[in-house]
Amino acid sequence: MSAPSSKKLTQILGAELDKLVTLPWIWLTLISTFILNFGLTAAFTSAGLQGAAGTQSILNIGLASMGYLQAGFIILGILATCSEYTGGQIRTTLTTIPWRGFQLSTKYLALAMISFPVAFIIAASGVLYTFMMMRDTAVVIEIDTTIKTLVGATGYLTLTTLLSAAIGALLRRTTPALVVLLGYYFIVSPLSRNYLPRFKNYSPDTAGYYMYMQPSSVEINVLTPMQGTGISMLWTLIFITVAIVFYRRRDA
């Protein structure tokens, strides 16, 4: 089977974008994630105002909800790839677009095109709220540092979305994918940091933490933002590659 032309690739990308933006659960997930993040940011900011606010960074407080915020982007990635299997639409997709590798790759590209700006808006809104509430008490960060941190947070959420989409493509069912990923991010990974401290920086979530958070001066074995980005990207690319290989070999 010949490879699709550049025009075909553009059409496939447009089709994948159209499927994502017209999926109601996608928008419900994003809106719920925005509301949840706003509520958590307000709570963390309130706690900062009542505590030792003078020693706290606006960025660290504004992004303190990231550990919970990532759940929304995990769900987003899973829904993007598993939704077509729920009602059997995947057969129609593969009949219309027989180039499986290209089709799944463009789905990931379309998902990144949606998740990146949304992640930036949500992360930036949390930091902006914290700045408005704490600008007279907390330690203010320079604009270039703020931009780098927001880009790192946005990149982490986007990579988390793509990694989750890859896991969703491998499992092909929403509930098992949710159990595996939420169980890892919120149970397995936190526990492994205590029992396997030497390897904690090499997990996708811990490495991603260093993409945006300013570590305390007492932390040891700290990764740089570039190192954290590299490790997170490597995990994501590995799972995407495996997902594409299995996707091309399995029946719909």
N, C-alpha and C positions, 0 to 999 in steps of 0.2 A: 504494500500500500504506500503510495507516494506521500511525501510530507505536504502539509497544507501550505499554501502561499501566504505571503504577508497580509494580503487582503482577507484571506480566510481566518488568519490568526486574530486580526482586528475584529472580525465578526464574532469569533468565538469569545474573545474578551468582552465584547459588548453584550453577548448573550449571558455570560456568567455574571456580569455586573447587574444586568436586568433581573436575573433570578434572585440575586441577593437583596437588591433594594425593594423588590416586590414581595419578599417573604415577611409576613407580619411578625413572626417571632423574633426576627432580627431587630426590628425597631423596638419591640417591647423589651428585649434584652438591653439594648443601648439606653433607652429612656430609664429603665429601672436601675441600671448601673450608674447613670448620672445622678439620679435622686439619692441612691444609696451613698455615693461618694460625697455628695453635698452634706448629707446628714452626718456622716462620719467625720468629715472635715470640720464641721461646726462643733462637734463634740470634742475633737482633739484640740481645736483652737480655744474653746472654752476652758478646757483643762490647762492649757498653756497659760492662759491669762490668770488663772487662779494659782498656778504654781510658780516655778522659778523661770518666769518668762524672759527675764533679762539675759539669760545664758543660752537661750534656745534660738535656733535658726528658723526663719520663716519657711524656708524650703523644706527642712526636715519635718516641721509640723504640718505644712500644707500637703506633703506627700506621705504622711504617716498612715493614710488609709490605703496605700498601695497593696498591702498584703491582702486586704479584703477586695479591693477594686479589681484585682486580677481575676477573681472568680467570674465576673461578668464577661471578660474577654475569653476566658476558657470556654464558657457556655457559647459565646458567639462563634468561636472556631468550630466547636462540635456541631452546632446547628447548621453551619454553612456546608458541611460535608455529609452529615447524616440525614438531613431533611429529605434528600432525594430518594433515600432508601426506604423511608417510612411508607410512602404511598406507591412505591414502584416506579417513580418518575425517572429513575436512573436508566431504565431500559429505553425510554424515549430519548434521553440525552445521548446515549451511546449509539442509538440508531441514527440520530441527526449528526452527531460528531463522532465519527469512528476512530479518530486519532486520540486514543485514551491518554497517552502521556501528555500531549499538548493540552487536552481538555482539562486534566487535573491541574497542570501547571498554571494555566490561565485562571483557574478558579482560585488558586492561592494568590496570584497576582491581583485579581479583583478584590479578594478579601483584604489584602494589604492596602489597597487603594481606599478601602472604606475604613478599615480599623485605624490606620495611621492618623488621619485628621481628627477622627472622633476621639482617639486616645489623647491627642494633644489638647483638644478642647476641654476634655474632662479633667486632665491633670492640671492644665493652666487655670481652670476655673477654681480648683481647690487652692492653689497657691495664691491666686488673686484675692480670694475670700480671706485667707489667713493674713495676707498683707494689709488688707483694708481694716481688719480687726486688731492687728497687733503692730502696726507700723510705728507706734509711739513707744513700744516696750521691748519688742524682740530685736535680735541682731539682724539688721538688714543686709542682704546679699547684693553684690554688684550685678548689673544687668547681664553681662556676658556669662557670669556663673549661673544666673537664673535660666538663661536660654539653653546653655549646655545641659543643665540638670533636667529641664523639661524635655529636651530632645532625647536624653537618655531614658527618661521615664516613658516617653512615647514609644521609643524603640523597643523597650522591654515589653510593654503591653502588646505591641504589634507582633513581636517574635513569639510571645506566649500564645497569641491567637493562632498564628500559623502552626506552631507545634501542636496545639490542641486540634486544629483541623487535620493535621497529618494522623494523629492518633484516631480521630473520628473516622478517617478514611480507612484505616487499618481494621478497626472494630466494626464499622458500618452500622452500629446501633447506638442510639443516643444515650440510653440509660447506662449500659456498661462503660461507655466512654466517660460519662460524668462520674461514675463511681471510681474508675481508675484514676482520672486526673485530679478530681477534688480530693480523693483519698491521699494521693501522693503529695499534692501541694499543701494540704492542711493537716495531715497526720504523719505520713511517712517521713517527709523531708524535715519537719521540725524535730522529730525524734532522732533522726539520723545525725543531726548537727551535734547532739549531745553524745551519742554513742560512736560516731565515726567522724570526729572533728577534722581529721587529716584530709578527708575527701569532701567536706561540705562545700568548699569554694568551687568545686567542679560540677555541682548540680546546676541545672538550668535556672532555678529560682534564686539560689544564693548568688550565683555569678551575676544574674540580672540585677540583683540588689545593688551591686557596686556600679551599675550603669548610671544610677541617678542619686543614690543616697550618699551623704557626706558622713563617712565613718568617724567614730569618736577617736580621740588621740590615744586611747588605751588599747584599741583593737590591734591584734597581731595578725600576721598573714593576710593583710589587706590587699585586695586586687585593685588595680587601676581601672578607670572606666573603660579603657580600650581592652584590657584583659577580660573584664567581665562581658563586654560586648562580643569579643571573639569566641569565648566559651559558649555563650548563649546562642550565637549564630551557628556554631558548630553543631550543637544539639538539634537545633531546628532543621538544619540542612540534612542531617543524618536521618531524622524521622521523615522528612519530606521525600527524600530519595527512596527510603524503604517503602513508603506509602505508594509512590509512583510505580515501583517495581511490582508490588503485589497487585496494584490496580490493573496493570497491564496483563497480568497472568491469570487473574481470577475471573470467574463468571460474574455477571451482574447480579 
